[in-house]
Amino acid sequence: MEKTLFSGLRPSGRIHLGNYLGAIKNWVLMQETHHAIYSVVDLHGMTTPYDPSKRQEEIREVVIDYLAAGLDPDKCIIFVQSHVPEHVELAWILGSITPVSWLERVPTFKEKVEKHPDFVNLGLFSYPVLMAADILLYKAEEVPVGEDQVPHIELTRQIAKKFNTTFADLFPYPKPILSQGKRIMSLKHPDQKMSKTGDDGIALSDTPEEIKHKIKRAVTDTGDNTQTKSPGVANLFTLLAEFSKPSTFAEFQDAHNKGDLKYSDLKETLAKDIADYFAPFREKRAELLENPKKVDDILEKGTTEARRIAEKNMREIRKACGLR
């Protein structure tokens, strides 16, 4: 029997190479082996600053990126989180049994506070409880995540155990499935993760010209380019390993070891190989943009399937909690 998995991305910008290698590439593979449920988690996106007038467009962009990258609505469920209100209902129930001390230990809360010190809110603090609700609502057994999200899955397991011992044994203890892709860093600030804004990251939907421009401006060495690679150069080589031929990688690696690597050549080759790799993506994305009804139908189908599961499970959960 196929195991159920759940995962999602916030609608905070166009999907970039880091998102693809860290999540979506693996999602496409796992839809073949799992009962896969993928969401655009727009409620999570409300915990940091955003422009409400652009939110629906941003959500739709992520859905189109999902489909263009290879998610198949006949093999997985694709929906928008806020379209299934049971997520919020379950989050409240789980929040009523989650100790504050558990949430205070989650490292990502401190990171978000540092990034948005003027936007610290209850939603940001209780974010992990909603994430637990996302997963447990579908009784997901596996969750594909990056290494930085493992504490959230550990907390989800704790919350599931607390519910099971307090009310009834309803929830499995989800297991994190770590991405095999290497972490992709910012092109301009290689000590930080790739961003969805500015020239820091490459969106899957970028044109070949945009990719070339961003790669050309990527940070490389600040000194000697032999022996140990600087963070910027190491990041470019990580991308080279993912999107270029092994022989191409070996050629540039050898040049680096000899100390005669020309960064202009490396960047030109890398930009072309990334652009070529995502040519089918851009073509499919263009087709979807020209056929909005198809996207609407896919979302309607996904929402119906997600709600069917959510409503069934919530009936069991309410009964266990003494609710009607």
PEZI-V766108 format. One record per backbone hydrogen bond with DSSP energy under -1.0 kcal/mol. CO is the residue of the C=O (numbers start at 1). NH is the residue of the N-H. E is the energy in kcal/mol with one decimal. If there is no record, write none. Layout:
# PEZI-V766108
co = [CO & CO]
nh = [NH & NH]
e = [E & E]
This chain:
# PEZI-V766108
co = [3 & 4 & 4 & 5 & 7 & 9 & 10 & 15 & 16 & 17 & 18 & 19 & 19 & 20 & 23 & 24 & 25 & 26 & 27 & 29 & 30 & 34 & 35 & 36 & 37 & 38 & 39 & 40 & 40 & 41 & 43 & 44 & 51 & 54 & 55 & 56 & 57 & 58 & 59 & 60 & 61 & 62 & 63 & 64 & 65 & 66 & 67 & 72 & 72 & 77 & 79 & 80 & 81 & 84 & 85 & 86 & 87 & 88 & 89 & 90 & 91 & 92 & 94 & 99 & 100 & 103 & 106 & 107 & 108 & 109 & 110 & 111 & 112 & 116 & 121 & 122 & 126 & 126 & 127 & 128 & 129 & 130 & 131 & 132 & 133 & 135 & 136 & 141 & 142 & 143 & 145 & 146 & 147 & 149 & 150 & 151 & 152 & 153 & 154 & 155 & 156 & 157 & 158 & 159 & 160 & 161 & 162 & 163 & 168 & 175 & 177 & 184 & 187 & 189 & 192 & 197 & 200 & 202 & 203 & 207 & 208 & 209 & 210 & 211 & 212 & 213 & 215 & 230 & 231 & 232 & 233 & 234 & 235 & 236 & 237 & 238 & 239 & 240 & 245 & 246 & 247 & 248 & 249 & 250 & 251 & 252 & 253 & 254 & 255 & 262 & 263 & 264 & 265 & 266 & 267 & 268 & 269 & 270 & 271 & 272 & 273 & 274 & 276 & 278 & 279 & 280 & 281 & 282 & 283 & 284 & 285 & 286 & 291 & 292 & 293 & 294 & 295 & 296 & 297 & 298 & 299 & 300 & 301 & 302 & 303 & 304 & 305 & 306 & 307 & 308 & 309 & 310 & 311 & 312 & 313 & 314 & 315 & 316 & 317 & 318 & 319]
nh = [35 & 141 & 142 & 37 & 39 & 41 & 12 & 204 & 20 & 21 & 22 & 23 & 24 & 25 & 27 & 28 & 29 & 30 & 31 & 32 & 34 & 36 & 5 & 77 & 7 & 79 & 9 & 42 & 81 & 45 & 46 & 47 & 54 & 58 & 59 & 60 & 61 & 62 & 63 & 64 & 65 & 66 & 67 & 68 & 69 & 71 & 70 & 75 & 76 & 38 & 40 & 83 & 84 & 87 & 89 & 90 & 91 & 92 & 93 & 94 & 95 & 96 & 97 & 103 & 104 & 106 & 109 & 111 & 112 & 113 & 114 & 115 & 116 & 119 & 125 & 126 & 129 & 130 & 131 & 132 & 133 & 134 & 135 & 136 & 137 & 140 & 139 & 175 & 6 & 177 & 179 & 149 & 150 & 153 & 154 & 155 & 156 & 157 & 158 & 159 & 160 & 161 & 162 & 163 & 164 & 165 & 166 & 167 & 170 & 143 & 145 & 194 & 219 & 192 & 186 & 200 & 187 & 17 & 206 & 211 & 212 & 213 & 214 & 215 & 216 & 217 & 218 & 234 & 235 & 236 & 237 & 238 & 239 & 240 & 241 & 242 & 243 & 244 & 249 & 250 & 251 & 252 & 253 & 254 & 255 & 256 & 257 & 258 & 260 & 266 & 267 & 268 & 269 & 270 & 271 & 272 & 273 & 274 & 275 & 276 & 277 & 278 & 279 & 282 & 283 & 284 & 285 & 286 & 287 & 288 & 289 & 290 & 295 & 296 & 297 & 298 & 299 & 300 & 301 & 302 & 303 & 304 & 305 & 306 & 307 & 308 & 309 & 310 & 311 & 312 & 313 & 314 & 315 & 316 & 317 & 318 & 319 & 320 & 321 & 323 & 322]
e = [-2.7 & -2.5 & -1.7 & -1.9 & -2.0 & -1.6 & -1.5 & -2.7 & -2.3 & -2.8 & -2.3 & -1.8 & -1.7 & -2.9 & -2.0 & -2.4 & -1.1 & -2.5 & -1.7 & -1.3 & -1.7 & -1.4 & -2.0 & -2.4 & -1.7 & -1.7 & -1.5 & -1.9 & -2.2 & -1.1 & -1.1 & -1.7 & -1.8 & -2.4 & -2.6 & -2.2 & -2.2 & -1.8 & -2.1 & -2.6 & -2.3 & -2.7 & -2.2 & -2.8 & -2.1 & -2.2 & -1.0 & -2.5 & -1.5 & -3.4 & -1.9 & -1.8 & -1.9 & -1.9 & -1.7 & -2.5 & -1.9 & -2.0 & -1.9 & -2.9 & -2.4 & -1.3 & -1.4 & -1.0 & -2.0 & -1.2 & -1.0 & -1.5 & -2.4 & -2.2 & -2.0 & -1.8 & -2.8 & -2.1 & -1.7 & -2.8 & -1.5 & -1.5 & -2.2 & -2.1 & -2.2 & -2.4 & -1.7 & -3.1 & -2.4 & -2.2 & -1.5 & -2.6 & -1.4 & -2.6 & -1.6 & -1.8 & -1.2 & -1.3 & -2.4 & -2.1 & -2.2 & -2.2 & -1.8 & -2.7 & -2.6 & -2.3 & -2.4 & -2.5 & -2.7 & -2.2 & -1.7 & -3.3 & -1.8 & -2.3 & -1.8 & -2.2 & -2.9 & -2.6 & -2.9 & -1.0 & -2.8 & -1.8 & -1.7 & -2.6 & -2.4 & -2.3 & -2.3 & -2.7 & -2.3 & -1.3 & -1.4 & -2.9 & -1.9 & -1.7 & -2.3 & -1.9 & -2.0 & -2.3 & -2.2 & -1.2 & -2.4 & -2.1 & -2.3 & -2.6 & -1.9 & -2.1 & -2.5 & -2.4 & -1.8 & -2.2 & -2.4 & -1.8 & -2.0 & -2.1 & -2.9 & -2.0 & -2.4 & -2.6 & -2.6 & -1.9 & -2.4 & -2.5 & -2.2 & -2.5 & -2.2 & -1.8 & -1.2 & -2.4 & -2.0 & -2.5 & -2.7 & -2.1 & -1.7 & -2.1 & -2.2 & -1.3 & -1.1 & -2.4 & -2.7 & -2.0 & -2.3 & -2.5 & -2.4 & -2.5 & -2.8 & -2.2 & -2.2 & -2.6 & -2.7 & -1.9 & -1.6 & -2.7 & -3.1 & -1.6 & -2.5 & -2.6 & -1.7 & -1.2 & -2.2 & -3.2 & -1.9 & -2.1 & -1.7 & -3.2 & -1.0]
